[in-house]
Amino acid sequence: MASLRDIKGKITSTKKTSQITKAMQMVSASKLNRAEENAKAYVPYMSKIQEVVGAIATGTSDGAHPMLTSRPVKKTAYLVITADRGLAGAYNSNIIRAASNAIAERHSSKDEYVIFAIGRMGRDFFVKRGSNVIGDVIGLPDQPAFSDIKEIARRAVGMFTDGTYDELYMYYNHFVSAISSEVTEKKVLPLTDLAVETGTTASYEFDPSAEAILEVLLPQYAESLIFGALLDGKASEHAMRMSAMKSATDNATDLIGNLTLVYNRARQAAITQEITEIVGGAAALD
Amino acid sequence: MKTLTVNIVTPDGPVYDSEVDMIIAKTASGEIGILPGHIPTVAPLVVGAVKLKKDGKSEYVAVSGGFVEVRPEKVSILTQSAEVASDIDVARAKESMKRAEERLQGKADATDFSRAELSLKRAMNRINVYEGNI
């Protein structure tokens, strides 16, 4: 049985750990609030752009814009959004597993796909596995601004346009609520599932032409989809880190309770033993 | 007099939302002035200033591209970044102007060159809007 000193040491260290996890939980909770606000601020932009894209894409019947049409797939790109750090429960491993399973299923050789990685965990995983990581962003702030990922979004969309690959998928965690989120696969390009709502589609004048506008609009739309996924991912990252830290704190509290019990028992045993020894000693003198 | 509602939104949130009398924006095919009752239009914007006239005064917003969607009583400008004149970080803009100029001086391939050119344009636009010389 462990000595009193050992148990005491274990209790102290567990207490310290639980203080840290508790603090991390509260930090994540406040970051989650901010992240939700950011996601809310982004909604008007997205819904507006969706509306206009829908209106134009349906207005131009033979709108055979390259970004709207599927072409035979020779190469696929995957954009994987993970966190930079661990300690967020299964956040990173869920995304990475979903992405790497899908890749393993669809492709037989490494030449058939390329990876864009947002977040250190995803990047390190795919680099270590020898996948072709052609772009990465790490060290994003907790409240990312659009300018932080503009570069990679533009590249990802640009390389689809110039034919480097024929499909772009995105993997990220979709924020459902503070206690749940789900790994989501989204096909960004080509844009085949445009939300078409016929109610509001006013017939627009296009200046100079519908094609010229699509030229500007579609890349912007695709880039904002990527940003939207990042915001969503950040929100669920904070939520998952919060619940992971909460369960860590709970576990630590349980552990401290058990250890205290063991400690008291050991202390009691030691006292009893001491008394027996004294009584025994006194009896021997008589 | 009738007014128009203007919304300027970016992925980072709304930047401007108000009633104005007239909007002047730079589109790819030239400047357009928008008054209430304008025919529904969509037009791409270039890097430049959007002028918002209200009660005889005018305000400027620096936008970096994007597009404008016009409806008879509502105008939405969707762009990747936009700043009201008073919110512009002019020190940062000057710095990025310097950086872009240096890159343009050096030898670079075509894509780097056009990117530097674009960022120079954006920086100059911000400075111009900030100083009010449009």
Interface residues (C-beta under 8 A of the other chain):
Chain A: N38 A41 Y42 P44 Y45 M46 K48 I49 V52 A55 I56 A145 F146 S147 K150 A202 S203 Y204 E205 F206 D207 P208 A212 I213 E215 V216 L217 Q220 E223 S224 F227 G228
Chain B: N7 V9 T10 P11 D12 G13 P14 T27 A28 S29 I32 I39 P40 T41 V42 A43 P44 G65 G66 F67 E69 R71 S76 L78 Q80 S81
